[in-house]
Amino acid sequence: MTDAPRLNRQVCFALYSASRAATAVYRPVLDELGLTYPQYLVMLVLWENEPRGVKELGEELGLDSGTLSPLLKRLESLGLVERRRSGEDERRVAIHLTAAGRELSGKAGAIPKRLAEAAGLTPEELDQLHNTLGRLTAALHNSH
């Protein structure tokens, strides 16, 4: 069976393995912050620009409401975000950072540096990898 696909030659497995390894590097810092990796991603988006609508957050993160809603509820129970209904449209819910949520941003600042150090790649290599993965993601989204 020499024509059978080989695990070590699969791009999908390399991506999966790299993602798991990166998350493992983040885990100790995220544990200190009291966040899971998906919660950290939500906070990253909010630290960039808030408030954000729930639908907008879901689109940016590629998460459906069934996945995003529990994340937001948990972040709200941690006192990091609050959900507010829009005065203009009661159906629209905006996610706002609390003071504690904003403060957490400073504590999370070292996370990307930790990954870069653990990866042993130059800043240029990390930029190239980021760009390649971005192109791959866009192409795969556009293929279906």
C-alpha positions as a Markdown table, in Angstrom:
| # | Residue | x | y | z |
|---|---|---|---|---|
| 1 | Met | 0.0 | 0.0 | 0.0 |
| 2 | Thr | 2.6 | 2.5 | -1.0 |
| 3 | Asp | -0.1 | 4.9 | -2.5 |
| 4 | Ala | -1.9 | 5.2 | 0.9 |
| 5 | Pro | -1.8 | 8.7 | 2.4 |
| 6 | Arg | 0.9 | 9.1 | 5.1 |
| 7 | Leu | 0.1 | 10.9 | 8.3 |
| 8 | Asn | 3.5 | 12.7 | 8.4 |
| 9 | Arg | 2.8 | 14.2 | 4.9 |
| 10 | Gln | -0.6 | 15.6 | 5.7 |
| 11 | Val | -0.8 | 19.4 | 5.9 |
| 12 | Cys | -4.0 | 19.1 | 8.0 |
| 13 | Phe | -2.1 | 17.0 | 10.6 |
| 14 | Ala | 0.8 | 19.4 | 10.7 |
| 15 | Leu | -1.7 | 22.3 | 11.3 |
| 16 | Tyr | -3.5 | 20.4 | 14.0 |
| 17 | Ser | -0.3 | 19.4 | 15.7 |
| 18 | Ala | 1.1 | 23.0 | 15.6 |
| 19 | Ser | -2.2 | 24.4 | 16.9 |
| 20 | Arg | -2.2 | 22.0 | 19.9 |
| 21 | Ala | 1.5 | 22.7 | 20.6 |
| 22 | Ala | 0.9 | 26.5 | 20.5 |
| 23 | Thr | -2.1 | 26.2 | 22.8 |
| 24 | Ala | 0.0 | 24.1 | 25.2 |
| 25 | Val | 2.6 | 26.9 | 25.3 |
| 26 | Tyr | -0.2 | 29.5 | 26.1 |
| 27 | Arg | -1.9 | 27.3 | 28.7 |
| 28 | Pro | 0.2 | 28.2 | 31.8 |
| 29 | Val | -0.2 | 32.0 | 31.2 |
| 30 | Leu | -3.9 | 31.6 | 30.4 |
| 31 | Asp | -4.3 | 29.6 | 33.6 |
| 32 | Glu | -2.8 | 32.5 | 35.5 |
| 33 | Leu | -5.3 | 34.8 | 33.9 |
| 34 | Gly | -8.2 | 32.4 | 34.5 |
| 35 | Leu | -9.0 | 32.1 | 30.8 |
| 36 | Thr | -9.3 | 29.3 | 28.3 |
| 37 | Tyr | -7.9 | 29.7 | 24.9 |
| 38 | Pro | -11.3 | 30.5 | 23.2 |
| 39 | Gln | -12.0 | 33.0 | 26.0 |
| 40 | Tyr | -8.6 | 34.6 | 25.3 |
| 41 | Leu | -9.5 | 34.9 | 21.6 |
| 42 | Val | -12.8 | 36.8 | 22.5 |
| 43 | Met | -10.8 | 39.1 | 24.8 |
| 44 | Leu | -8.2 | 39.8 | 22.1 |
| 45 | Val | -11.0 | 41.0 | 19.8 |
| 46 | Leu | -12.5 | 43.2 | 22.5 |
| 47 | Trp | -9.1 | 44.6 | 23.5 |
| 48 | Glu | -8.6 | 45.7 | 19.9 |
| 49 | Asn | -12.0 | 47.5 | 19.6 |
| 50 | Glu | -15.0 | 47.4 | 21.8 |
| 51 | Pro | -17.9 | 47.3 | 22.2 |
| 52 | Arg | -18.6 | 44.6 | 19.7 |
| 53 | Gly | -21.9 | 43.0 | 18.7 |
| 54 | Val | -22.3 | 39.4 | 19.4 |
| 55 | Lys | -22.9 | 38.6 | 15.7 |
| 56 | Glu | -19.8 | 40.7 | 14.8 |
| 57 | Leu | -17.7 | 38.8 | 17.4 |
| 58 | Gly | -18.9 | 35.5 | 16.0 |
| 59 | Glu | -18.0 | 36.4 | 12.4 |
| 60 | Glu | -14.5 | 37.7 | 13.4 |
| 61 | Leu | -13.7 | 34.5 | 15.4 |
| 62 | Gly | -15.5 | 32.1 | 13.1 |
| 63 | Leu | -17.8 | 30.9 | 15.9 |
| 64 | Asp | -21.5 | 30.2 | 15.8 |
| 65 | Ser | -23.8 | 31.6 | 18.4 |
| 66 | Gly | -24.1 | 28.2 | 20.1 |
| 67 | Thr | -20.4 | 28.2 | 20.8 |
| 68 | Leu | -20.0 | 32.0 | 21.4 |
| 69 | Ser | -22.9 | 32.4 | 23.9 |
| 70 | Pro | -21.5 | 30.1 | 26.6 |
| 71 | Leu | -18.1 | 31.8 | 26.2 |
| 72 | Leu | -19.6 | 35.2 | 26.7 |
| 73 | Lys | -21.7 | 34.1 | 29.7 |
| 74 | Arg | -18.6 | 32.7 | 31.3 |
| 75 | Leu | -16.6 | 35.9 | 30.7 |
| 76 | Glu | -19.5 | 37.9 | 32.1 |
| 77 | Ser | -19.6 | 35.6 | 35.2 |
| 78 | Leu | -15.8 | 36.3 | 35.6 |
| 79 | Gly | -16.6 | 40.0 | 35.6 |
| 80 | Leu | -14.6 | 40.7 | 32.5 |
| 81 | Val | -17.4 | 41.7 | 30.1 |
| 82 | Glu | -20.9 | 42.8 | 30.2 |
| 83 | Arg | -23.7 | 42.4 | 27.7 |
| 84 | Arg | -25.9 | 45.4 | 26.9 |
| 85 | Arg | -28.9 | 45.7 | 24.7 |
| 86 | Ser | -28.7 | 48.4 | 22.1 |
| 87 | Gly | -31.0 | 51.4 | 22.7 |
| 88 | Glu | -31.7 | 51.6 | 19.0 |
| 89 | Asp | -32.4 | 47.9 | 18.4 |
| 90 | Glu | -33.4 | 45.7 | 21.3 |
| 91 | Arg | -32.4 | 42.6 | 19.3 |
| 92 | Arg | -28.7 | 43.8 | 19.1 |
| 93 | Val | -26.5 | 42.9 | 22.1 |
| 94 | Ala | -23.2 | 44.7 | 22.4 |
| 95 | Ile | -20.3 | 43.2 | 24.5 |
| 96 | His | -18.4 | 45.7 | 26.6 |
| 97 | Leu | -15.2 | 45.2 | 28.6 |
| 98 | Thr | -15.4 | 45.9 | 32.3 |
| 99 | Ala | -12.6 | 47.6 | 34.1 |
| 100 | Ala | -11.3 | 44.2 | 35.1 |
| 101 | Gly | -11.5 | 43.1 | 31.5 |
| 102 | Arg | -9.4 | 46.1 | 30.4 |
| 103 | Glu | -6.9 | 45.5 | 33.2 |
| 104 | Leu | -6.4 | 41.9 | 32.1 |
| 105 | Ser | -5.0 | 43.2 | 28.7 |
| 106 | Gly | -1.8 | 44.3 | 30.4 |
| 107 | Lys | -1.3 | 41.0 | 32.0 |
| 108 | Ala | -1.9 | 39.2 | 28.7 |
| 109 | Gly | 0.7 | 41.2 | 26.9 |
| 110 | Ala | 3.5 | 38.6 | 27.3 |
| 111 | Ile | 1.5 | 35.8 | 25.7 |
| 112 | Pro | 2.6 | 36.4 | 22.1 |
| 113 | Lys | 6.2 | 36.8 | 23.1 |
| 114 | Arg | 6.1 | 33.5 | 24.9 |
| 115 | Leu | 5.0 | 31.7 | 21.8 |
| 116 | Ala | 7.6 | 33.4 | 19.7 |
| 117 | Glu | 10.4 | 32.4 | 22.1 |
| 118 | Ala | 9.1 | 28.8 | 22.3 |
| 119 | Ala | 8.8 | 28.6 | 18.5 |
| 120 | Gly | 12.5 | 29.5 | 18.0 |
| 121 | Leu | 11.5 | 31.4 | 14.9 |
| 122 | Thr | 12.7 | 34.9 | 13.9 |
| 123 | Pro | 10.1 | 37.7 | 13.8 |
| 124 | Glu | 10.4 | 37.5 | 10.0 |
| 125 | Glu | 9.7 | 33.8 | 10.0 |
| 126 | Leu | 6.7 | 34.2 | 12.2 |
| 127 | Asp | 5.3 | 37.0 | 9.9 |
| 128 | Gln | 5.8 | 34.8 | 6.9 |
| 129 | Leu | 4.1 | 31.9 | 8.7 |
| 130 | His | 1.2 | 34.1 | 9.7 |
| 131 | Asn | 0.8 | 35.4 | 6.1 |
| 132 | Thr | 0.9 | 31.9 | 4.7 |
| 133 | Leu | -1.7 | 30.6 | 7.1 |
| 134 | Gly | -3.9 | 33.6 | 6.4 |
| 135 | Arg | -3.7 | 32.9 | 2.7 |
| 136 | Leu | -4.4 | 29.2 | 3.3 |
| 137 | Thr | -7.4 | 30.0 | 5.5 |
| 138 | Ala | -8.9 | 32.4 | 2.9 |
| 139 | Ala | -8.4 | 30.0 | 0.1 |
| 140 | Leu | -10.0 | 27.1 | 2.0 |
| 141 | His | -13.0 | 29.3 | 3.0 |
| 142 | Asn | -13.4 | 30.3 | -0.7 |
| 143 | Ser | -13.2 | 26.7 | -1.9 |
| 144 | His | -16.6 | 25.7 | -0.6 |
